[in-house]
Amino acid sequence: MDITFKNVSYIYQRKTPFSHKAIDDLSFHIPSGSFVAIVGHTGSGKSTLIQHLNGLVMPSEGEVTIGNFHLKDGEKPKNMKELRSRVGVVFQYPEHQLFEETVEKDIAFGPDNFDVPADEIKDRIKQIAPSVGLNDELLMRSPFELSGGQMRRVAIAGVLAIKPEVLVLDEPTAGLDPRGQQEIMDMFLKLHHEQNLTTVLVTHSMEDAVKYADHVIILNKGKKYMEGKPEDVFVQQDALREVQLDVPEAVQFLKSFEKKFELSIPYNRQSTKEIAQSIQQLLKGADSNE
């Protein structure tokens, strides 16, 4: 599903002395099938932005279009339930939302709320549980007997069970160790490709944004600050530092290498191994020219 924000602003506590504009005149387009990272510090408007994607809040100004759904101030669509069945949101610490007696019942809760027949729900669970790393033995256990990482996978399976076309990830690796973070993000990338999802990742991690996203939108104080491909955005060190954001470690390293050796390697989201190979070739070439 395509997503378009057209001159969207959102004001908390509008028409009161405490009014606050959380997002301000945002315009951007996310094509169907994209993997987009929304990056910015606390207070930049990230969470408010994603709440528009399934109608948790409505624009104070402007218009949000998600597929065939249109959200405007004062015009709440009648088919909001259908929209929410097509946009799945994984909030921070989603395991805090678990409550059922068994893993199977917790995964089934979402599709059951959207009137999916019981037989189809069972089929969905059989398909989804292995894709998020949950085996059959875990399905009849209480989710509260599982490890933190397993509980998060149960919560994610519950979102995937509604069969969304848009998957919104709000800091999905918060609180996990580095290995757990990579496993979860690799899992999302695999699901993104296998299910042809439109994926929106809210993150403060430059490393995740550059590794997984094909497009980046940077917010600052509710406004769109920068937008583009990760390899184009994250090389702009001075502009990023203006809004207290760091560049990925690979970019920092390549800048330091260029400064020390006066040899330049363009940044194209290479792996560490690919960077090492490029350096080796450059240094060999430099030696042969002496």
PyMOL commands that set and color helices and strands:
alter all, ss='L'
color gray80, all
select helices_A, chain A and resi 46-51+80-86+94-97+103-113+118-131+136-139+143-145+148-160+178-194+206-212+230-233+237-242+249-261+272-289
alter helices_A, ss='H'
color red, helices_A
select strands_A, chain A and resi 3-12+20-30+35-39+61-66+69-72+87-90+166-170+198-203+215-220+223-228
alter strands_A, ss='S'
color yellow, strands_A
deselect
rebuild
show_as cartoon
